[in-house]
Amino acid sequence: MKIRQALLFLTLSAMLLIAATYTGKQKALSPRFNHVMLYVSDIDASIEFYTRAFDLEVTQRITSLKVLQPDGTETTNTVNMAFLKFPGQDFVFEMAERSVEDNGISPFFQHLGVDVKNIEKAAQRVLDAGGKDYTGVRTVRTNLNTSAKNAFFKGPDGESIELMEIMSGEF
C-alpha cells in the first residue's frame, strides 16, 4: 500500500511540476517552414490588398538590411519589405518591393495557397479587395480521397492566389 501511495504521490508531483512550468506554447519544431516571400511592384498596394482580403497583420516594415559577410565586411542595403501574419499564427508572408518581369509575373513565385472555412465568403472578400481573374469555385478530388473546393485569383502584381476549403481528407 505504501508503494502505491508513493507512486501516486510521485505521479501527482510530476503532473503539478509539468502544469506549473507549462507556458501554453509548444516548442517550435525544427526544421519547419517559416515563411514564403513574394516580390511586389508596389508594397503599399499589396499590403492594402492582403490585409483587406485576408485579415493579415503587418508585423514589421523593414527599410534597411545590414549584412555581415563571412569575411567580416558589412554592407547596408536599402530595402522596402514587410512581414505579415495571420493573427495568432507564426508563419510569415514576406513581401519585398522590386520590379517584376514585363509580363507582370514574378519569376520567383508560383502561387500562394490560403486555407479558408467558407470559400464563397472568402472569394467575395478577395474580389472586394481588388482580386482579378476569378476562376470561380471548383471542387477537386484526389486519388487519396481528399476533396476540396478551390478558386484562383490574381493579386496586384499578377501573382496567383488559391483559396482552398478542405471538405474531406487531409492536405
C-alpha positions as CSV (number, residue, x, y, z in Angstrom):
1,M,0.0,0.0,0.0
2,K,2.8,2.4,0.8
3,I,4.4,1.7,-2.6
4,R,1.1,2.6,-4.3
5,Q,0.8,5.8,-2.2
6,A,4.4,6.7,-3.1
7,L,3.8,6.1,-6.8
8,L,0.6,8.2,-6.6
9,F,2.5,11.0,-4.8
10,L,5.3,10.9,-7.4
11,T,2.8,10.9,-10.3
12,L,0.8,13.8,-8.8
13,S,4.0,15.7,-8.1
14,A,5.3,15.3,-11.7
15,M,1.9,16.4,-13.0
16,L,2.0,19.5,-10.8
17,L,5.5,20.3,-11.9
18,I,4.6,20.0,-15.6
19,A,1.5,22.1,-15.1
20,A,3.5,24.8,-13.2
21,T,6.1,25.0,-16.0
22,Y,3.8,24.7,-19.0
23,T,3.6,28.0,-20.8
24,G,0.8,27.0,-23.2
25,K,3.1,27.5,-26.2
26,Q,4.5,24.5,-27.9
27,K,8.2,24.4,-28.7
28,A,8.8,25.2,-32.3
29,L,9.6,22.3,-34.5
30,S,12.9,22.3,-36.4
31,P,13.1,22.1,-39.3
32,R,9.7,23.7,-40.3
33,F,8.5,26.1,-42.9
34,N,8.9,29.7,-41.6
35,H,7.8,32.0,-44.4
36,V,7.0,32.5,-48.1
37,M,8.4,35.5,-49.9
38,L,6.9,37.5,-52.8
39,Y,8.3,40.3,-54.8
40,V,5.8,43.0,-55.5
41,S,6.0,46.2,-57.5
42,D,4.0,48.4,-55.1
43,I,4.3,47.2,-51.5
44,D,1.7,49.6,-50.1
45,A,-0.9,48.5,-52.7
46,S,0.0,44.8,-51.9
47,I,-0.3,45.4,-48.1
48,E,-3.7,47.1,-48.6
49,F,-4.9,44.2,-50.7
50,Y,-3.7,41.3,-48.5
51,T,-4.8,42.9,-45.2
52,R,-8.3,43.6,-46.7
53,A,-8.6,40.2,-48.4
54,F,-7.3,38.0,-45.6
55,D,-7.1,39.9,-42.3
56,L,-3.3,39.6,-42.3
57,E,-1.5,42.0,-39.9
58,V,1.8,43.8,-40.7
59,T,4.2,42.8,-38.0
60,Q,7.3,44.5,-39.4
61,R,8.3,47.1,-42.1
62,I,11.9,47.0,-43.0
63,T,13.8,49.7,-44.8
64,S,17.4,48.6,-44.4
65,L,19.3,45.4,-44.0
66,K,22.8,45.2,-42.6
67,V,24.6,42.1,-44.0
68,L,27.7,40.8,-42.3
69,Q,29.7,38.8,-44.8
70,P,31.7,35.7,-43.9
71,D,34.9,37.8,-44.3
72,G,33.7,40.3,-41.7
73,T,32.7,43.1,-44.1
74,E,29.4,44.7,-43.5
75,T,27.1,46.2,-46.1
76,T,23.9,48.1,-45.7
77,N,21.1,47.7,-48.3
78,T,18.1,49.9,-48.7
79,V,15.0,47.7,-49.0
80,N,11.3,48.1,-48.8
81,M,9.9,45.0,-47.1
82,A,7.0,43.9,-45.0
83,F,6.2,40.9,-42.9
84,L,2.6,39.9,-42.5
85,K,1.0,37.2,-40.3
86,F,-2.5,35.9,-39.6
87,P,-3.5,36.7,-36.0
88,G,-2.3,34.0,-33.6
89,Q,-0.1,32.3,-36.2
90,D,3.7,32.2,-36.6
91,F,4.0,31.7,-40.4
92,V,5.3,34.8,-42.1
93,F,4.2,36.2,-45.5
94,E,7.2,38.3,-46.6
95,M,6.9,40.9,-49.3
96,A,9.7,43.0,-50.9
97,E,9.2,45.8,-53.3
98,R,11.0,45.1,-56.6
99,S,10.1,45.5,-60.2
100,V,8.6,42.4,-61.7
101,E,9.1,40.9,-65.2
102,D,7.5,42.7,-68.2
103,N,4.7,40.1,-68.2
104,G,3.7,41.2,-64.7
105,I,4.6,37.9,-63.1
106,S,7.4,37.4,-60.6
107,P,9.8,34.6,-61.7
108,F,10.3,33.6,-58.1
109,F,6.8,32.6,-57.1
110,Q,4.1,30.2,-58.3
111,H,1.1,30.7,-56.1
112,L,0.0,31.5,-52.5
113,G,-2.4,29.0,-51.0
114,V,-4.8,30.2,-48.3
115,D,-6.9,27.7,-46.3
116,V,-10.4,29.1,-45.6
117,K,-13.5,27.8,-43.8
118,N,-16.1,29.4,-46.2
119,I,-14.8,29.7,-49.7
120,E,-17.7,31.7,-51.1
121,K,-17.4,34.3,-48.4
122,A,-13.6,34.4,-48.7
123,A,-13.8,34.7,-52.5
124,Q,-16.2,37.7,-52.3
125,R,-13.8,39.3,-49.9
126,V,-10.9,38.9,-52.3
127,L,-12.9,40.3,-55.1
128,D,-14.0,43.3,-52.9
129,A,-10.3,43.9,-52.1
130,G,-9.4,44.0,-55.8
131,G,-8.7,40.4,-56.8
132,K,-8.7,39.8,-60.5
133,D,-9.2,36.9,-62.9
134,Y,-11.5,34.9,-60.6
135,T,-11.9,31.3,-61.8
136,G,-15.0,30.6,-59.8
137,V,-15.2,27.9,-57.1
138,R,-14.3,24.5,-58.3
139,T,-14.3,21.1,-56.5
140,V,-11.2,18.9,-56.7
141,R,-10.7,15.3,-55.5
142,T,-7.5,13.4,-55.2
143,N,-7.0,9.7,-55.7
144,L,-6.3,9.6,-51.9
145,N,-9.9,10.7,-51.1
146,T,-9.1,14.3,-50.3
147,S,-11.9,16.6,-51.5
148,A,-11.7,20.4,-51.6
149,K,-13.2,23.5,-53.1
150,N,-10.7,25.9,-54.7
151,A,-10.7,29.1,-56.6
152,F,-7.8,31.2,-58.1
153,F,-7.4,34.9,-58.3
154,K,-4.7,37.3,-59.4
155,G,-3.3,39.8,-56.9
156,P,-2.0,43.4,-57.5
157,D,1.1,42.2,-59.4
158,G,-0.5,39.3,-61.2
159,E,0.6,36.8,-58.6
160,S,-1.7,33.7,-58.3
161,I,-3.7,33.2,-55.1
162,E,-5.5,30.0,-54.4
163,L,-8.3,29.8,-51.9
164,M,-8.9,26.2,-50.6
165,E,-11.7,24.8,-48.4
166,I,-10.9,21.2,-47.4
167,M,-14.2,19.3,-47.5
168,S,-12.8,15.8,-46.6
169,G,-9.4,14.2,-46.1
170,E,-6.2,16.0,-45.4
171,F,-3.9,18.3,-47.3
